[in-house]
């Protein structure tokens, strides 16, 4: 009896363990149901946002194309109406001459007829010659020589589908820095980040890194589970770069995009600022100085998922001034053109990296990023160049004239160039004519050195003329002026010379 009781008791213990595991498993499954519902809502919201963005882009392009059709319509009507007016006047003159000649023929006085007949005959022949070849030919066709090629776009829409993200190892995705929650105040900076919305990989913590404010190496300043951190004790009036990465048991994610931020100026001595790395504290978000005015955020360009600071040196065949660009490594950075401040005739595409114009007059467009200190370089590729226009490249204040060639007023410093030569222009003053122009496929480089306060230009990586402008001071935005015969694209393609490094479209 007792051995059987013991045996049954042991069996019940095993069954009890299984029942306990089953209850825990049910809790896990119920949590999965809730998580699936939450992820479904978030995924659906992302899908709707992506499709709405495509629809908005298509509607904007539709409006631009309709505007071109309307302009072509107005042009054709004007040509035809001008020809109708001209032909009506000539027909009225011809009819009047014919009626006069018929009255003369009825004249019974031979002497009077002989006096005017020769002149009338010459006038009739002259009028007939004026109705020569081409006079009664329409100057404009009724057809619209515009053919919308929508086949590639339709094919892309039909191919639009989900891509199963398969990774060889479940390391976290790069965190996303949340600009709306990032700010600086005096010599402190608050940074906030999150995981991508569709990421399902477990994250155990984050590593926040800052450089030393002088272009030096990055160092860890925070390791933990929090997604917001305030860094105190930074140097005043200094430029810092920050980045963050996530980690779990499997490994470490790539870095987030790099933020370049500026601390406030201070009239007091910096002797009491703490040595680097600085202590950290978790605090409430401070919004006294939003990053929109103190931070240059450069989103990654197509083909790169994050920014990376590397210690290897690369080549760059540009002016030797670029050697002073942070010899510690390579910072890939970017700016796009700004639709908000551009002239209404500017046409944007390629995520605002490519611009052209629907007007024959020059129109100005600025970059989104402004520079007030440091060394900056960017390149612009000429994707289209028809009928030898004069595009201009350079820098400008935010309130520069938008309806004239760059450099016409005192708020822009530019180089304008045709297919044979270039000139520097500021405040409508033209200087330093230099041989060598641009064609389709050419690359224009702009080097803004706010340490030396100079601006230098290059074409196809060769310096164009001398230093263009000196004694520059203040806030400058990359700027371009062009008309409908030019299309320009912000480019990161550089090659080089020994012991110099490659950078992207903007460098610090």
Steps between C-alpha positions, in 0.01 A plus 500: 500500500762755604730440200206564269418823687858616464500414132173687444629800696813517283289475185277784626803715570614454141152575371482807723825628350358452150180683602704789638703519179177492299359793698819700442487408132139620478604831656775525238254425219251760632783753512586407142137565398519847649840563344377380159206738523723792596753418227220463247365846580848652482587315179170601340562863596846487342358339184228765471755777557730360230217464248365847586848642441507335156155641422605848614812483286292388201251784554782753520650364180155503338464869585845574355422313177162671467675834541731413210202399285324828582810698405527313173128567441542873561808513275321329210196726535716813502688397183178415314320816615795716396495335157120554473545870581784541251318314225178697561681832455666385178172361365324829573775693316485260203120517477512879508757505219289262292189715541695812404645332190155389388377858524800621298430243228149644466651844434400628150772764481802335328738781599418466869534125484840522332627733772445248783500161328877435524506584871194284565647204312822521704301526822288198408811291424666614824191409702484163328867435584425575866270198497801287418600155613432434868267796553194277486663216693416462871793589723385260772365146496192404695670191639660506845849357467491369854495127562470385859700183551323341795588138419800477741296651783206267437738205497651615829152534653406149387825371651445682829499228764628412845859395533569235761786631707725200561818553695774252567501583871238677712701807594299818563430752224672841519314732740322808368587836658180697572569858398176633646620393846864607469626834623801690634524751785819685594766226518257206528341286231196273532472216249204269448469192281279199429501174307353494146120448512505161322796356688415184699851415622543515876724784625679477834655845505658790315844658471520878446827641367628858462823631362712747697358810330814546292465233235664231714406140558156394620472378861222331694313740727198286586417128510155387616137429419381863496412660166577858606812645657622847597873560465627780725837668535571547128716787381319820406501615135617160376382260232430142609402190304273241662384152403331205669482125445296216654614162632366165617647157574569436133695815422503873439298689238645744249515862613213741460537802277754747634382827656725806485404751769620834630512600866422857603751780523611605849677814614634325810818297507477132415757399764229346718357273228549135583755280320384262227321260525246697699261369769144427393161550655147392410274806501184644352525626144596864474376692196671838543710455183353265239740329263338675205720800583809337650540167327594390151325166443603346173278205395681213335517491123355211292696182547620575853293402804708689754797734537835364599820661625797301374866539584633420152620780271376531142580703191342824391623683189385847597663817626761436769290692752292183544791341687381679813167310493520288817807285437374259767260331260219515250156646570240431234235770517226647283264785439194522277344800327230692686157531329375733775742783417537443123338697219165356392638415152755254641414132437621243757555126458714216636409576864585870444854412390434596135367837378406662171266783404191557285599857408744639245605757764752420771351385831677436834481198729681457835619198694326411824821520705665827599865540605649762732836344593736227391604360163235377254514345153229376266467401134222551247465286187365645176242242389365709210647799314319630188541817289804630696332663806691668784425315827658644814633318806608627840363609838235746609313648793154363568338824367682503166305604188330190358399638157842601364836342429693411815739786581282780365447638851726544803369186670664243271855405401509290185677369193290501185624294207413413140651241268823698449582719799399616849475818706471575871209726596387679817274805522476493115877550469667259253867408556770246408390370163653152472512267202337158542129430513251223565312242298256225585669269752731769640551539876518837677665503843451769767747537789383730781775555757354706783820466700692690231174674391549408134295347217663296221352320197603205286379340177559128455723504810735771361498838675326761283681832524651644819334514842166648404401692814662594830393649836179297511320502833154397617254225411521362145283250312606300192329667202439447128326707233384341173233503231310230314804409288693365799450216747732475804542219751673513839777240463745316728731365228858602575844358411834609611863568570727323753468575871168677464162363594169458328194669646139522404303804399572691821789458746598641836 
